[in-house]
Structures are given as structure tokens and as C-alpha cells.
Amino acid sequence: MKAKDFDKKFDSGDEIVEDLDLSTSHRPNLEPKRVNVDFPSWVVRSLDKEAARVGVTRQSIIKMWLVERLQSEASGK
């Protein structure tokens, strides 16, 4: 399908999803990237304790806290 025809279909409100190849789609900046961080053992114990309290893994609690902090810093709080 030519771009002009696709645009016309979209602009008229017709369904366009079936015309898209979603097999190669991705969400930019959401691809995982491995990072290794060394913590003192007391930090790891504290992380494990908090993760168990919340019911998530150590990795999840670290991600949650980092995202919260980054969002807080971005919003100026």
C-alpha cells in the first residue's frame, strides 16, 4: 500500500492495524540494558528484607526505587 493510500485510510478513521507489520515493532528506550552494580553486604541484606516485605524480587525493588527517584528528580520534587 502506498503511503498516500495509508494516510487516506487513517484520516478517514478506517482500521489500519491489519495493514501494519507489527512483528518488527519495538518501544524506543525500553529495551533492557544490563548494568552490574556492587553493593556492600549490608545493603544487599536490607534490599532483600524490603523486597520480601513488599513481595517482590531484589531486582524489582531496585528498579522500583530507581524509577521513583528518577521521576521525582525529573518533576523537581
Phi and psi in radians as a Rosetta constraint file:
Dihedral C 1 N 2 CA 2 C 2 CIRCULARHARMONIC -1.345 0.35
Dihedral N 2 CA 2 C 2 N 3 CIRCULARHARMONIC 2.654 0.35
Dihedral C 2 N 3 CA 3 C 3 CIRCULARHARMONIC -1.008 0.35
Dihedral N 3 CA 3 C 3 N 4 CIRCULARHARMONIC -0.660 0.35
Dihedral C 3 N 4 CA 4 C 4 CIRCULARHARMONIC -1.078 0.35
Dihedral N 4 CA 4 C 4 N 5 CIRCULARHARMONIC -0.758 0.35
Dihedral C 4 N 5 CA 5 C 5 CIRCULARHARMONIC -1.187 0.35
Dihedral N 5 CA 5 C 5 N 6 CIRCULARHARMONIC -0.680 0.35
Dihedral C 5 N 6 CA 6 C 6 CIRCULARHARMONIC -1.100 0.35
Dihedral N 6 CA 6 C 6 N 7 CIRCULARHARMONIC -0.811 0.35
Dihedral C 6 N 7 CA 7 C 7 CIRCULARHARMONIC -1.053 0.35
Dihedral N 7 CA 7 C 7 N 8 CIRCULARHARMONIC -0.726 0.35
Dihedral C 7 N 8 CA 8 C 8 CIRCULARHARMONIC -1.102 0.35
Dihedral N 8 CA 8 C 8 N 9 CIRCULARHARMONIC -0.751 0.35
Dihedral C 8 N 9 CA 9 C 9 CIRCULARHARMONIC -1.105 0.35
Dihedral N 9 CA 9 C 9 N 10 CIRCULARHARMONIC -0.772 0.35
Dihedral C 9 N 10 CA 10 C 10 CIRCULARHARMONIC -1.100 0.35
Dihedral N 10 CA 10 C 10 N 11 CIRCULARHARMONIC -0.855 0.35
Dihedral C 10 N 11 CA 11 C 11 CIRCULARHARMONIC -1.077 0.35
Dihedral N 11 CA 11 C 11 N 12 CIRCULARHARMONIC -0.510 0.35
Dihedral C 11 N 12 CA 12 C 12 CIRCULARHARMONIC -1.457 0.35
Dihedral N 12 CA 12 C 12 N 13 CIRCULARHARMONIC -0.051 0.35
Dihedral C 12 N 13 CA 13 C 13 CIRCULARHARMONIC 1.526 0.35
Dihedral N 13 CA 13 C 13 N 14 CIRCULARHARMONIC 0.130 0.35
Dihedral C 13 N 14 CA 14 C 14 CIRCULARHARMONIC -1.234 0.35
Dihedral N 14 CA 14 C 14 N 15 CIRCULARHARMONIC 2.758 0.35
Dihedral C 14 N 15 CA 15 C 15 CIRCULARHARMONIC -1.235 0.35
Dihedral N 15 CA 15 C 15 N 16 CIRCULARHARMONIC 2.218 0.35
Dihedral C 15 N 16 CA 16 C 16 CIRCULARHARMONIC -1.995 0.35
Dihedral N 16 CA 16 C 16 N 17 CIRCULARHARMONIC -0.134 0.35
Dihedral C 16 N 17 CA 17 C 17 CIRCULARHARMONIC -1.020 0.35
Dihedral N 17 CA 17 C 17 N 18 CIRCULARHARMONIC -0.701 0.35
Dihedral C 17 N 18 CA 18 C 18 CIRCULARHARMONIC -1.157 0.35
Dihedral N 18 CA 18 C 18 N 19 CIRCULARHARMONIC -0.263 0.35
Dihedral C 18 N 19 CA 19 C 19 CIRCULARHARMONIC -1.596 0.35
Dihedral N 19 CA 19 C 19 N 20 CIRCULARHARMONIC -0.031 0.35
Dihedral C 19 N 20 CA 20 C 20 CIRCULARHARMONIC -1.792 0.35
Dihedral N 20 CA 20 C 20 N 21 CIRCULARHARMONIC 2.542 0.35
Dihedral C 20 N 21 CA 21 C 21 CIRCULARHARMONIC -1.687 0.35
Dihedral N 21 CA 21 C 21 N 22 CIRCULARHARMONIC 1.685 0.35
Dihedral C 21 N 22 CA 22 C 22 CIRCULARHARMONIC -1.496 0.35
Dihedral N 22 CA 22 C 22 N 23 CIRCULARHARMONIC -0.028 0.35
Dihedral C 22 N 23 CA 23 C 23 CIRCULARHARMONIC -1.173 0.35
Dihedral N 23 CA 23 C 23 N 24 CIRCULARHARMONIC -0.375 0.35
Dihedral C 23 N 24 CA 24 C 24 CIRCULARHARMONIC -1.941 0.35
Dihedral N 24 CA 24 C 24 N 25 CIRCULARHARMONIC 0.177 0.35
Dihedral C 24 N 25 CA 25 C 25 CIRCULARHARMONIC -1.318 0.35
Dihedral N 25 CA 25 C 25 N 26 CIRCULARHARMONIC 2.667 0.35
Dihedral C 25 N 26 CA 26 C 26 CIRCULARHARMONIC -2.669 0.35
Dihedral N 26 CA 26 C 26 N 27 CIRCULARHARMONIC 2.845 0.35
Dihedral C 26 N 27 CA 27 C 27 CIRCULARHARMONIC -1.803 0.35
Dihedral N 27 CA 27 C 27 N 28 CIRCULARHARMONIC 1.949 0.35
Dihedral C 27 N 28 CA 28 C 28 CIRCULARHARMONIC -0.995 0.35
Dihedral N 28 CA 28 C 28 N 29 CIRCULARHARMONIC 2.499 0.35
Dihedral C 28 N 29 CA 29 C 29 CIRCULARHARMONIC 1.181 0.35
Dihedral N 29 CA 29 C 29 N 30 CIRCULARHARMONIC 0.199 0.35
Dihedral C 29 N 30 CA 30 C 30 CIRCULARHARMONIC -1.998 0.35
Dihedral N 30 CA 30 C 30 N 31 CIRCULARHARMONIC 0.074 0.35
Dihedral C 30 N 31 CA 31 C 31 CIRCULARHARMONIC -1.218 0.35
Dihedral N 31 CA 31 C 31 N 32 CIRCULARHARMONIC 2.342 0.35
Dihedral C 31 N 32 CA 32 C 32 CIRCULARHARMONIC -1.147 0.35
Dihedral N 32 CA 32 C 32 N 33 CIRCULARHARMONIC 2.533 0.35
Dihedral C 32 N 33 CA 33 C 33 CIRCULARHARMONIC -2.367 0.35
Dihedral N 33 CA 33 C 33 N 34 CIRCULARHARMONIC 2.148 0.35
Dihedral C 33 N 34 CA 34 C 34 CIRCULARHARMONIC -1.320 0.35
Dihedral N 34 CA 34 C 34 N 35 CIRCULARHARMONIC 2.353 0.35
Dihedral C 34 N 35 CA 35 C 35 CIRCULARHARMONIC -2.352 0.35
Dihedral N 35 CA 35 C 35 N 36 CIRCULARHARMONIC 2.268 0.35
Dihedral C 35 N 36 CA 36 C 36 CIRCULARHARMONIC -1.753 0.35
Dihedral N 36 CA 36 C 36 N 37 CIRCULARHARMONIC 2.298 0.35
Dihedral C 36 N 37 CA 37 C 37 CIRCULARHARMONIC -2.303 0.35
Dihedral N 37 CA 37 C 37 N 38 CIRCULARHARMONIC 2.317 0.35
Dihedral C 37 N 38 CA 38 C 38 CIRCULARHARMONIC -1.692 0.35
Dihedral N 38 CA 38 C 38 N 39 CIRCULARHARMONIC 2.282 0.35
Dihedral C 38 N 39 CA 39 C 39 CIRCULARHARMONIC -2.109 0.35
Dihedral N 39 CA 39 C 39 N 40 CIRCULARHARMONIC 2.621 0.35
Dihedral C 39 N 40 CA 40 C 40 CIRCULARHARMONIC -1.110 0.35
Dihedral N 40 CA 40 C 40 N 41 CIRCULARHARMONIC 2.697 0.35
Dihedral C 40 N 41 CA 41 C 41 CIRCULARHARMONIC -1.051 0.35
Dihedral N 41 CA 41 C 41 N 42 CIRCULARHARMONIC -0.584 0.35
Dihedral C 41 N 42 CA 42 C 42 CIRCULARHARMONIC -1.136 0.35
Dihedral N 42 CA 42 C 42 N 43 CIRCULARHARMONIC -0.568 0.35
Dihedral C 42 N 43 CA 43 C 43 CIRCULARHARMONIC -1.198 0.35
Dihedral N 43 CA 43 C 43 N 44 CIRCULARHARMONIC -0.740 0.35
Dihedral C 43 N 44 CA 44 C 44 CIRCULARHARMONIC -1.097 0.35
Dihedral N 44 CA 44 C 44 N 45 CIRCULARHARMONIC -0.754 0.35
Dihedral C 44 N 45 CA 45 C 45 CIRCULARHARMONIC -1.071 0.35
Dihedral N 45 CA 45 C 45 N 46 CIRCULARHARMONIC -0.761 0.35
Dihedral C 45 N 46 CA 46 C 46 CIRCULARHARMONIC -1.122 0.35
Dihedral N 46 CA 46 C 46 N 47 CIRCULARHARMONIC -0.722 0.35
Dihedral C 46 N 47 CA 47 C 47 CIRCULARHARMONIC -1.080 0.35
Dihedral N 47 CA 47 C 47 N 48 CIRCULARHARMONIC -0.780 0.35
Dihedral C 47 N 48 CA 48 C 48 CIRCULARHARMONIC -1.097 0.35
Dihedral N 48 CA 48 C 48 N 49 CIRCULARHARMONIC -0.713 0.35
Dihedral C 48 N 49 CA 49 C 49 CIRCULARHARMONIC -1.099 0.35
Dihedral N 49 CA 49 C 49 N 50 CIRCULARHARMONIC -0.816 0.35
Dihedral C 49 N 50 CA 50 C 50 CIRCULARHARMONIC -1.177 0.35
Dihedral N 50 CA 50 C 50 N 51 CIRCULARHARMONIC -0.697 0.35
Dihedral C 50 N 51 CA 51 C 51 CIRCULARHARMONIC -1.077 0.35
Dihedral N 51 CA 51 C 51 N 52 CIRCULARHARMONIC -0.738 0.35
Dihedral C 51 N 52 CA 52 C 52 CIRCULARHARMONIC -1.139 0.35
Dihedral N 52 CA 52 C 52 N 53 CIRCULARHARMONIC -0.689 0.35
Dihedral C 52 N 53 CA 53 C 53 CIRCULARHARMONIC -1.074 0.35
Dihedral N 53 CA 53 C 53 N 54 CIRCULARHARMONIC -0.732 0.35
Dihedral C 53 N 54 CA 54 C 54 CIRCULARHARMONIC -1.411 0.35
Dihedral N 54 CA 54 C 54 N 55 CIRCULARHARMONIC -0.428 0.35
Dihedral C 54 N 55 CA 55 C 55 CIRCULARHARMONIC 1.567 0.35
Dihedral N 55 CA 55 C 55 N 56 CIRCULARHARMONIC 0.586 0.35
Dihedral C 55 N 56 CA 56 C 56 CIRCULARHARMONIC -2.283 0.35
Dihedral N 56 CA 56 C 56 N 57 CIRCULARHARMONIC 3.082 0.35
Dihedral C 56 N 57 CA 57 C 57 CIRCULARHARMONIC -1.437 0.35
Dihedral N 57 CA 57 C 57 N 58 CIRCULARHARMONIC 2.883 0.35
Dihedral C 57 N 58 CA 58 C 58 CIRCULARHARMONIC -0.999 0.35
Dihedral N 58 CA 58 C 58 N 59 CIRCULARHARMONIC -0.797 0.35
Dihedral C 58 N 59 CA 59 C 59 CIRCULARHARMONIC -1.050 0.35
Dihedral N 59 CA 59 C 59 N 60 CIRCULARHARMONIC -0.715 0.35
Dihedral C 59 N 60 CA 60 C 60 CIRCULARHARMONIC -1.135 0.35
Dihedral N 60 CA 60 C 60 N 61 CIRCULARHARMONIC -0.733 0.35
Dihedral C 60 N 61 CA 61 C 61 CIRCULARHARMONIC -1.152 0.35
Dihedral N 61 CA 61 C 61 N 62 CIRCULARHARMONIC -0.671 0.35
Dihedral C 61 N 62 CA 62 C 62 CIRCULARHARMONIC -1.097 0.35
Dihedral N 62 CA 62 C 62 N 63 CIRCULARHARMONIC -0.802 0.35
Dihedral C 62 N 63 CA 63 C 63 CIRCULARHARMONIC -1.076 0.35
Dihedral N 63 CA 63 C 63 N 64 CIRCULARHARMONIC -0.803 0.35
Dihedral C 63 N 64 CA 64 C 64 CIRCULARHARMONIC -1.023 0.35
Dihedral N 64 CA 64 C 64 N 65 CIRCULARHARMONIC -0.827 0.35
Dihedral C 64 N 65 CA 65 C 65 CIRCULARHARMONIC -1.174 0.35
Dihedral N 65 CA 65 C 65 N 66 CIRCULARHARMONIC -0.686 0.35
Dihedral C 65 N 66 CA 66 C 66 CIRCULARHARMONIC -1.137 0.35
Dihedral N 66 CA 66 C 66 N 67 CIRCULARHARMONIC -0.756 0.35
Dihedral C 66 N 67 CA 67 C 67 CIRCULARHARMONIC -1.105 0.35
Dihedral N 67 CA 67 C 67 N 68 CIRCULARHARMONIC -0.781 0.35
Dihedral C 67 N 68 CA 68 C 68 CIRCULARHARMONIC -1.014 0.35
Dihedral N 68 CA 68 C 68 N 69 CIRCULARHARMONIC -0.774 0.35
Dihedral C 68 N 69 CA 69 C 69 CIRCULARHARMONIC -1.151 0.35
Dihedral N 69 CA 69 C 69 N 70 CIRCULARHARMONIC -0.771 0.35
Dihedral C 69 N 70 CA 70 C 70 CIRCULARHARMONIC -1.111 0.35
Dihedral N 70 CA 70 C 70 N 71 CIRCULARHARMONIC -0.691 0.35
Dihedral C 70 N 71 CA 71 C 71 CIRCULARHARMONIC -1.163 0.35
Dihedral N 71 CA 71 C 71 N 72 CIRCULARHARMONIC -0.681 0.35
Dihedral C 71 N 72 CA 72 C 72 CIRCULARHARMONIC -1.108 0.35
Dihedral N 72 CA 72 C 72 N 73 CIRCULARHARMONIC -0.775 0.35
Dihedral C 72 N 73 CA 73 C 73 CIRCULARHARMONIC -1.135 0.35
Dihedral N 73 CA 73 C 73 N 74 CIRCULARHARMONIC -0.671 0.35
Dihedral C 73 N 74 CA 74 C 74 CIRCULARHARMONIC -1.178 0.35
Dihedral N 74 CA 74 C 74 N 75 CIRCULARHARMONIC -0.567 0.35
Dihedral C 74 N 75 CA 75 C 75 CIRCULARHARMONIC -1.523 0.35
Dihedral N 75 CA 75 C 75 N 76 CIRCULARHARMONIC -0.024 0.35
Dihedral C 75 N 76 CA 76 C 76 CIRCULARHARMONIC 1.431 0.35
Dihedral N 76 CA 76 C 76 N 77 CIRCULARHARMONIC 0.306 0.35
